[in-house]
Amino acid sequence: MLNMSEDTAPASQSTALDLIPRRGSSSLAWRWFGFEKTDVGQKTPICKLCKKAVAVKESSTTNLFHHLRTNHRKDYEEYEKLREIAVIDKPETTNVSGKTHTQQSLTEAFNKKVPYNKKGSRWQEITDAVTYYIAKDMVPIQVVERDGFKQLLNTIDSRYKLPGRKYFSQTVAHFSTTADLWSSRTSEPYLSLTAHFIDEFWQLQSYCLQTSYFPEDHTGELIAQGLQDALASWSLREDRMVCMTTDSGANVVSALRINKWKRLPCFGHRLHIAIDRAIGVCKKVVGAFSNSWKKKKKLADAQEQLKLPEHKLITESPTRWGSRQCMIERFLEQEKAIRHVLAEDKKHRHLVPTWQDVEVLEAVSKALGPLLEFTDALSGEKLVTVSYLKPVLALFNTELNTKYTEDCVDELLSLASTLDPRFKNRYNDDDTIKVIVTTATAELQAIATEEDSPTQGLSTASAQASATKVGGDDDTGEPAKKTQKSFSSYFKKLQEFKEGESLHTIIEKEIKSYLMIPEVDSDVNPLDWWKTQEVNFPRLGKLAKKYLCIPASSSPSERVFSTGGNIITCNRAALKPDAVDRLVFLSHNLR
């Protein structure tokens, strides 16, 4: 027979004393305690587990639970579980007025009045759900200030305190953009716009703002107006846009010239054009195979006969810069099979590659291999890329360099590489360094002048990319009160300047101090470096956020169109342009 100790014996098995519970009480304690029938006044409760009497004060059960916790731990844990269930499934009672209500414990009443900690998981969980709702349903951020929405959340969970709309948006002093035109599967034209900026945590952010239907003629004037309207629809000030990265389309270039916006040529497109003349026979051969199913079948037979990988030839795509190198690599891999098929075809026998053709293609492939990896790196949206252009162009001595020699573009690239702690002025001569210091000083003085005035930059939903105009309210949802400056605040500002030193001098010293410290390792993320060093170079850090957010290529816009192509398929060709815009927006921004 199993020997069970007193501590583990369930209450139902301890019936030796035939104890009865307290009269008129529903406390859980009487599952483990009771009174002898001879104890008419029910003064001395006895434990059903250990048969010991427990001293209590009047009708209090505190000593009973203390006895359980001390002597019968497992049964006390069972009591705790039962108490939690009782709180959730609390029975309804009826008072003398006939109204049904649920009796509330003191702890529960206290907890209902205590709001969630804003660093706690529950508060963050509800806030994330609100943010998702704003982005998913594309409602204005002002909804968090409306009484009906507040009442809804308060009814659902009164302990949750909704933050103001400023929490769900952020204002960025400067941003950059990319733009491009694209035609869908149904030949409907679209104009894309993406925005890029560095947030307060020194993270590079990238958002698709729109993929709007653009049925007008694609002239420079109409594109210029379309881009202005796109910025205005998001309340973005043109003077806050550092530059726009685009391809070399004549109409897009003309549009930016009309708007007097600074333009950075897409490095990927420029590189693609620069090496375009290096490919001849390869494109013709691949074209001959891609247009003939018979040649494709013969190629497969030749691959099997020559024991080559059964791979199809790759056709380059003008909008995918790395496709050219992939095409050449596949051509060289299948060169024997290609030669075998073409030698038997009288019509295309002249396309059989010579040994000179093969040598040229091998040399081009060897050169393009590193460039493919390089352009992939420059196409990223989460890493700084613009500061790489100056060092890379220094390695070229070709036509590619001439496309970046315009004064405004060259100054932009020089400043961007200087603000990257990995490069600084390694690729700038003495004259350029002087110009950079002068330009940076002037910009920082202008920024300092504007700091006291309200700015309106890029506004995005926190972590979800739903954008609206930025308000002037604090984290509680109430309008921010304008603080009155005291005399001490003016003296505090004056203390920053040494006697006889102007703001101009202090900025110049900060820039020179930055240039004097050693360069960091090439593997260091420049944004991580600035995050830790911003305290030492507070003014220059603002300039770093302004310029290091610029993408070196227009790949963000290309990705938008790739997404659009995946959305507008043969089975969904009837989608309205507005639906396409919303679906692309959510696909890119709802993270």
N, C-alpha and C positions, 0 to 999 in steps of 0.2 A: 504494500500500500504506500502511495506517495506521501511523504512526510512534508507537510507545508507549515512554514513558520507563521507566527502570529502576524508579522509585518506584511506577509503576502497573501494571507487568507482573505478572500472577499467577504464583504459585509454580509452577503446572503447566507454564508456558511456558519456565521457566528450567532446562533440562535439559542444558546444555552440558557441565557437569562430571560428570554422572552420580553425584551424591552419594548416600550411604546414611545412614540415621538411626542414632542411638546404639542399641547393642544393649541389650535389657532395659529400655528406658525408654518410657513412654506419654505423656510430656509433649507438649503442643501445640507446643512450640518446634521440634520436628523436622519440622513442616510447612514451615518457612522455612529450616532449617539442616540440615546434614549433614556427612559426612566423606568424604574421598577414599578409594578402595579401598586405596590404598597406605599410608594412615594406619591401620596395624593396631592401634595402641594407642588410637585415637580421642582424640587429644590436642588437635587444632586444628579446631574447627568452622568451617565456611565458610557464608556467607550465600548462599542460592540466588538472591537478587534482585540483589545488587551484586557477588557473587563475592569478597567480602572475607573474610579470616580474622578471627575474633573471639577475643580472649584470654579464657579462662575459668579458674576455679579448680576443679580436680577435676571433679565432675559437676554443678556449679551451673549453672543456666540464667538467673541474674539478669542477667548481661552480655548474654545473647542478647536478652532482652526490652528491655533498655535500648537496644541497637542498633536494634531494630525501632521503638521509640518515637521515637528521635532521627532516624533516616534514612528510615524507611518508615512514615509516619504512618497511611496508609490500611490497610495490612496489620496494623498494631498495633491499630487499631479493630476489624478483623475478628477478631483474636485475643481481644479483650475480649468480643465477642459470643459466640464459641465457648466461652469460659470460663464465661459465665453459663449457657449451655445445659448444659454439662457438670456444673455444680453441681446443676441441677434434675434432670437425668436421669443421676444418678451410678450407675454399674454396681455391682451387688452383688458382694461377694467372700466367699470362704469361708476361715475360719481353720483352724488345725490341729485344733481340737476339733470341726470339722464344722458349727459354727453360722454361719449366713449373716448378714452384716452389711454395712453401707455405710461406706466409709472417710470420715471427716469431716475437713474442712479445719480449720486452726487458726482462721481467721477465722469460720467457721461455728460452731465450738464456742464461741468467745468471744461471738458475737452471741446465741446461745441463752441465755446467762446474763444478758444485759443486758435489763432490762424496758423496755417501750415508754415513751417520754416521755408524761406525761399531757396534755401540750399538743399532742401529735402527732396527725396525722389517723388513723392506724391505731388507736390507743387509743380515740379518740373514736368511731370507726366501730363498734368492738365494743361499747362502752358504750351507744351509741344502740340497737344491736340488742338488748341485754339489756333496756333500758328499754322498747322496743317489745314485747318478749315479755311483760314484766310487765303492761303495759296491755292488750295484745291478748287474752291468755289469762286475764286477771284473776286472776293468782296473787298471793299475799301477798309483800310486799317482803322478808320474812324469808328467801325462797328464796335470796337472794344470800349468806346465811350458812351454808347447808347444805353439808356436805362433798361430797355427790354432785354438786351443781351446780358447786362449785369444781373438783372433779376433772375434770368434763366440759370446762370451759373450759381447764383446764391441759393436757389432752390435745390439744385442738384447737390451742391456741397457748400454749406455756409462757411466752412473753414478756409475755403480758397479765396484769396484776395487777388482780383484781376489787376495786373500792372497796366500802366497807361500805354497809349499807342507809341510812345517814344521807345518803349522796350521792344516793340515789334518792328521797328524800323531803325535804320542807321544812316547818318549823313556823312558823306565822304567829300573831302575838300576837292580832290582832283581824281579824274578817271580817264581812261583811254577806251577806244572803241575799235571794232572792225565792222566792215559792211561789205555786202556783195549782192549780186543779182543772180537769180536762178529760175529755171523753168521746170515745172513739175511734169510728171508722166502724162498729164492731160494738157500739157503746153500752156499752163497758167503761170504767168510770171510773178515772182515774189522778190521782195527786198528784205534782207536780213540785217539785224543790228545786234551786236553783242557789246557788253560793257565789262570793263576790267578795272579793279582797284585793289588796294592793300588796306585791310581793315585794321582796327585798333590793336589786334593781337598779332599783327605782322603776318597775316595769312593772305596769300594772293587769291582773290575771289573773281570768278568769271560767271556772268549770267547772260542768257539769251533774252533780250528785251522784246524782240518781235520778229515775226516772219510774215510780213504784211503783203497782201495782194497788191500788185503794182501794174495795173493794166495800161497805164499811159505809155506814150512813146518813151523809149529809154534815152532821152537826150540829157545832156549835162544839166540844163536848167531845171528840168522836171525832177531828176534824181536829187539835185541840190535841195529843191523844195521838199521832196519826200523825206530826206534825211533831217531837215530842220523840223518838220512836223513830227518825226519819230522822237527826237530829243524833247520837243515841247510836250508831247503826250506823257512823258515820264517826268516832267518838270526838271529837266536837266539843262543847266546853263551852258551855253557854248563856250564861254570863257573859262569854264572849269574842265573842259576836255583838253587834255594835253596834246593828243594827236589821234589820227585814225589810220589804222593799218589796212591797206587794200591791195588788190592785184593791179596789174598795169592796164586794165581796160580804159580806153580813151575817154569814154563817157563818165566813168567814175572819177578819173583824174580831173576831168573838166568840172565835175560837180564840186569837188573839194576846192578847186581853184576859185570857183564862183562864190562859195561860202567863206573863202579866206581861212580855211582850216588847214592846220599843219598835217601833212600826210607822210607816212612812212611806207616805202615800197615793201611789199611782201617778199621776204628773202627767198622763200621756197619757189615762187614764180620766177624771180630774177635768176636763180640758179638753174631752173628748168630751161629757160630761154637761152642762157649762156652756153649750155652743153648741147643745145638742139642740133647744131650743125655737125656734131661729132657722130651722129647716127645716120647711116644711109641704107646699106643693104639689109641690115637687121629688120628695120621696119617693113621693108617691101616683102621680105620672106615671110614674116609673121602675118602680114596682111593677106598674102596668097593662101596660107593655110587656114586662116580664120574664115575665109569666104568660100571654102570648098570642103564639103563633108567627105568627099572621096580622098582628098589629101590627108584629112584627119585620120581616116581609117587606115590608109597606107602607112602613116606615121606610127600608129599603134602597132601595126604588124612589124615594122622595122625596129621599133623599140623592143618587142619581144624577141626578134631574131638576133639583135645585137646585145641583148641583155642589159638594156638601159632602163632607168626608172620610167614607169608609165605615167609621165606627166604631160599635161597639155601645155602648149605654148602660151605665153602671157602677152596680151596686147596692152601697150601703155595707155594710160589715161591722162589727158592734159591737166586734169584737176587733182591728180594724185602723183606728187612729185617723185616718190620712190618707185613708181611703177616702171619707169624707164630702166632703172638698174635691175629690177626683177626680170624684165623682159630680156635683157642682155644675158643675165646669168642663166636663165632657162634656155636661151638660144645656144649658148656655149655648152650646156649640159647635153643637149640633144643634137649637137652639130653633126655627128656621124649619121644619125637617123635622118636628119633633114637633107643632108647631101645624098643619101641613098634614095630618097623619094624624088627629089628634084632631078637627079640624073636620068630617071626613067620618064620624065615629063618633058616632051619637046617644047611645049609652050613656055615653060618656066625654067628651062635648063640654064638659061643665062643668069638665073639667080643663085646658082650654086656658089657658095662662098669660097673665095680663094684663100690661100694661106695668109696673104697680106690682110684680107678682111678679118680673119680670125685673130691675127696678132693685134690689130687695132682695137677690136672689141674686147680682147683680154686686157689691154692696157686701160681702156675706158672703164671696164668693170672694176679693175683694181683701184682706179682713182675714185669711182663713184661709191664704192663700198663704204668707206668712212663717211662720205658725204651723206649717204642714206641715213646712217645712224645719227649724224649731226642734224640733218633736217628734221628727223623724228624728234630729237631733243628740243629743237627750236619750235616745234609745233605744240608743245605742252602748254597747258593752261594753269598749272599749279606751281610752276617754277619760273624764276626770273629768266627771261630770254633776251631782252633787248640789249643788255650790257655785253652779250657775247658778240654782237655784230662788229663792233670796232676791232676786237682781237682777230676775228675770223677774216675780215676784209684785209687785215694786214698780211695775211698769208697768201692772198690772191694778188696777181698782177695781170688781171684780165679786164675785159669789158665790164664785168660785174661791178668793179669798183666805181666806175664812172656814174652809175645810177644812184650813188649815195653821196655825190660830191656837192650837191646843192647846199648852200650855206646853212639854211635852217635845219636840214636833215643831218648834216655833218656835226653841227653844234649839239643837236639832240643826242646823237650817238656818243659823242665825246663826253657829254655830261653824264649820260647813263653809265658808261663804263667807269667813269671816275667815282660815281657813287656806289659802285660795286667794290667792296673791300678786297676782292680777289684780284682786281686789275688796277684800280686807281688810275694813275697817270703813266702806266707802263707803255701805253701805245699813243701817248700824246707828246708832242715836242714842246719846247719851252714857250713858244708863242701861243700855242693852243692852251697851255696851262694857264697863262695869264688871262686869256679870254674867258676860260671856264671860271676862274676865281671871280672875275668882274661880273660875269653873268649870274653866277650863283649868289653873290653878295646882293646884287640888285633885286633878284627874285625874293630872297629871304627878307629884305627890307620891305618889299611890297606885301609879303605875307604877314609880317609883323604889323603893318599898318591896318590890314583888313581883319585882324584877329578879333578886334572888339566889335566889329559889325557882323550881323547875322549873315550866314552863308547858306546857299541852297545848292547842294550837290546831288550825288546819286543816292536815292532812297530805296532800300530793299528790305523785304521782310526778313526778320532774323532767321537764318538757316533755311529759308524757303523761297526767297526771291519774289515776294509779292511787293510791289512798289507803289508808293503814293507820295504826296507832298509831305514834307516833314513839318511837324507841329512844334509848338513851343511848350510842351507839357513835361512834367517830371514823371517819375516811375510810378506814381500813385494815380495818374490819370487826371490830376488837377492841373490847371494852367500854372506854368512856372512863374513864380513871383520874381520881379526884378529886384535884385539886391542893391541896396544903397551903399555906395563906396564911402568908406571913412577916410579921414586924413592919413591914418596909418597905412592904408593900402597904397597911397601915392608915395609915401616915404619908402615902403617896402620895394616898390618898383625902382625907385631911385638908387637903392642900395645895390642893385644888380650891376650898376655901372660904376666903375672906379672914377676917381676924380680926373677930369680931362678926357675921358674916353667916350666916344659916341657909339651908337648902335652899329654903325658902319664898321668901326674898328673892332668891336667885339665879334661881329660876324666873320670878319676876315681872319681874326685869330682862331676862331673855331674851325674854319675851313683849313687853315694851314696846319693846325694841330692834327686834324684828321689825316691830312696828306703825309704827315711826318711819321705816323705809326706804321709798322711793317704790314705788308700785305698778308692776308690769311691764306690758308691752304685752299687749293682749287676745288676740293670736295666739300667745302663748307657752304651751307646754304646762306646766301647774303641776307635773307630776311631774318634768319635765326641770329645772325651776328648783330643786325641792327636792333633786334628786340632787346638784346642785353646791353648794347652800347648807346641806346637812345638817350639814356640818362646823362651820358658824357657829351653827346652831340645833339642836344634837343632841337636846335634850329635846323641843322643839316638833315636830321631824320625826317623832317617834313618834306624836304626836297627829295629824299630817297623814295618816300611813299609816292610822290608825284610822278617820278620818271621810271622807276623800276616796275611799274604795273603795265607798261606798254608791251604788247605781244610783238614778237619779231616777225610773225607771219600772220596771214589772214585765215589760218586753219580753223579758228573757232567758228567763223562763218561757214566754212566748208563743212564742218561737222553738223551745223544746223541743217544744211541742205541734205546731208546724208540721212539725218533723222527724218526730214520731210519726205525723202524718197521711200523710207521704210513705212511711213504712215500712209502715203498716197500710193497704194498698190492697185493691182488689177481688180481686186475685190472691193476696194474702197475708193474707186476713182471718182465717185460722185460727191465726195466731201466738199462742203462749202469752204471758201477761203478763210472765213472767220473761225471755223472749227479746226482747220489746219493750223492756224496761228495759235489757238489755245492748246492743242495737243502737243505741238512742238515746244511751246513755252513750258508746259508741265513736264514733258519728257526730260528737258534739260535742267530745269530748276528745282523740281520737287525731289529733294535728296533725302 
